[in-house]
């Protein structure tokens, strides 16, 4: 198996972790907006895991993008439009920024509701960016 195939498979598989942790973070954050639950480390865990998987996804994507450029491999050859590679890259980086904001702003907010609100807002925006950046025309699972 080539380096390209390994990177692509890892990037492909990690997208499902990103989606799962993103949905978990958004649901957990929205459910705490009523103000009856303190924002404990256990409540923060989904947001932190979402941020971690997002950062891993961006690193894998950048490695894949750089490797493909060096090897002159066409990026998203079956995408139907040539701009998708840049949209994918830009939205992925933006999602990682929003995921980081979800983590940092939920720690810095003054009230419990403010912490949940920041986590819900930034995690939700990150999840929207991810859904927009996903190559839905690709196979759901990598072919090994």
C-alpha positions in Angstrom: 0.0 0.0 0.0 1.4 3.4 -1.0 1.8 6.4 1.3 -0.9 8.1 -0.7 -3.4 5.3 -0.2 -2.6 5.2 3.6 -3.1 9.0 4.0 -6.3 8.9 1.9 -7.7 6.0 3.9 -6.9 7.7 7.2 -8.4 11.0 6.1 -11.5 9.1 4.8 -12.0 7.1 8.0 -11.3 10.1 10.3 -14.1 12.1 8.7 -16.6 9.7 10.4 -15.0 10.4 13.7 -15.2 14.1 13.0 -18.9 13.8 12.2 -19.7 11.7 15.2 -17.9 13.9 17.7 -19.3 17.0 16.0 -22.9 15.8 16.3 -22.2 14.7 19.9 -20.7 18.1 20.8 -23.6 20.0 19.3 -26.2 17.8 21.0 -24.4 18.0 24.3 -24.1 21.8 24.1 -27.7 22.4 23.1 -29.0 20.2 25.8 -27.1 22.3 28.4 -28.6 25.6 27.3 -31.4 25.4 29.8 -28.9 26.4 32.5 -29.6 23.6 34.9 -26.4 21.7 34.4 -22.9 23.0 35.3 -20.3 22.9 32.4 -18.0 20.3 33.9 -15.0 18.6 32.3 -17.3 15.7 31.3 -19.6 18.2 29.6 -16.6 19.7 27.8 -15.2 16.4 26.6 -17.3 16.2 23.4 -16.2 19.7 22.3 -12.5 18.8 23.1 -12.8 15.6 21.2 -14.4 17.3 18.2 -11.6 19.9 18.2 -9.0 17.1 18.3 -10.5 15.1 15.5 -10.9 18.3 13.4 -7.2 19.2 13.9 -6.1 15.7 13.0 -8.3 15.8 9.9 -6.8 19.1 8.8 -3.2 17.8 9.3 -4.0 14.6 7.4 -5.6 16.7 4.6 -2.7 19.1 4.4 -0.2 16.1 4.2 -2.4 14.5 1.5 -2.7 17.8 -0.4 1.1 18.4 -0.3 1.9 14.8 -1.3 -0.5 14.9 -4.2 1.0 18.2 -5.4 4.5 16.8 -5.2 3.6 13.7 -7.1 1.4 15.6 -9.6 -1.6 13.5 -8.7 -4.9 15.2 -9.7 -6.9 16.4 -6.6 -10.6 15.6 -6.7 -10.5 14.6 -10.4 -14.1 13.4 -10.3 -15.5 16.4 -8.4 -17.1 17.9 -11.5 -15.6 21.4 -10.8 -12.0 22.4 -10.4 -12.7 24.8 -7.5 -13.8 22.0 -5.2 -10.2 21.3 -4.0 -9.9 24.9 -2.7 -13.4 24.9 -1.2 -12.6 21.6 0.5 -9.3 22.9 1.9 -10.7 26.3 2.9 -13.8 25.0 4.6 -11.8 22.3 6.4 -9.4 24.9 7.9 -12.3 27.2 8.7 -14.1 24.3 10.5 -10.9 23.7 12.6 -10.8 27.4 13.5 -14.5 27.2 14.6 -13.9 24.0 16.5 -11.0 25.7 18.3 -13.2 28.7 19.1 -15.9 26.3 20.5 -13.3 24.9 22.9 -11.7 28.2 24.0 -14.8 30.3 24.2 -16.7 27.7 26.1 -13.9 27.7 28.7 -13.7 31.5 28.9 -17.5 32.3 29.1 -18.6 33.8 32.4 -21.8 31.8 33.0 -22.7 28.2 32.6 -25.3 29.1 30.0 -22.7 31.2 28.2 -20.3 28.2 28.1 -23.0 26.0 26.6 -24.0 28.8 24.2 -20.4 29.3 22.9 -19.9 25.5 22.5 -23.2 25.1 20.6 -22.6 28.1 18.3 -19.0 27.4 17.3 -19.4 23.6 17.2 -22.6 24.0 15.1 -20.8 26.4 12.7 -17.9 24.0 12.4 -20.2 21.1 11.7 -21.9 23.1 8.9 -18.5 23.8 7.4 -17.7 20.1 7.5 -20.9 19.1 5.8 -20.3 21.6 3.1 -16.7 20.5 2.6 -17.4 16.7 2.5 -16.9 15.1 -0.9 -20.3 13.3 -1.0 -19.5 11.9 -4.4 -16.7 9.8 -3.0 -17.2 6.3 -1.5 -18.4 6.2 2.1 -15.6 3.9 3.1 -12.1 3.5 1.5 -11.4 0.6 -0.7 -8.5 -1.4 0.7 
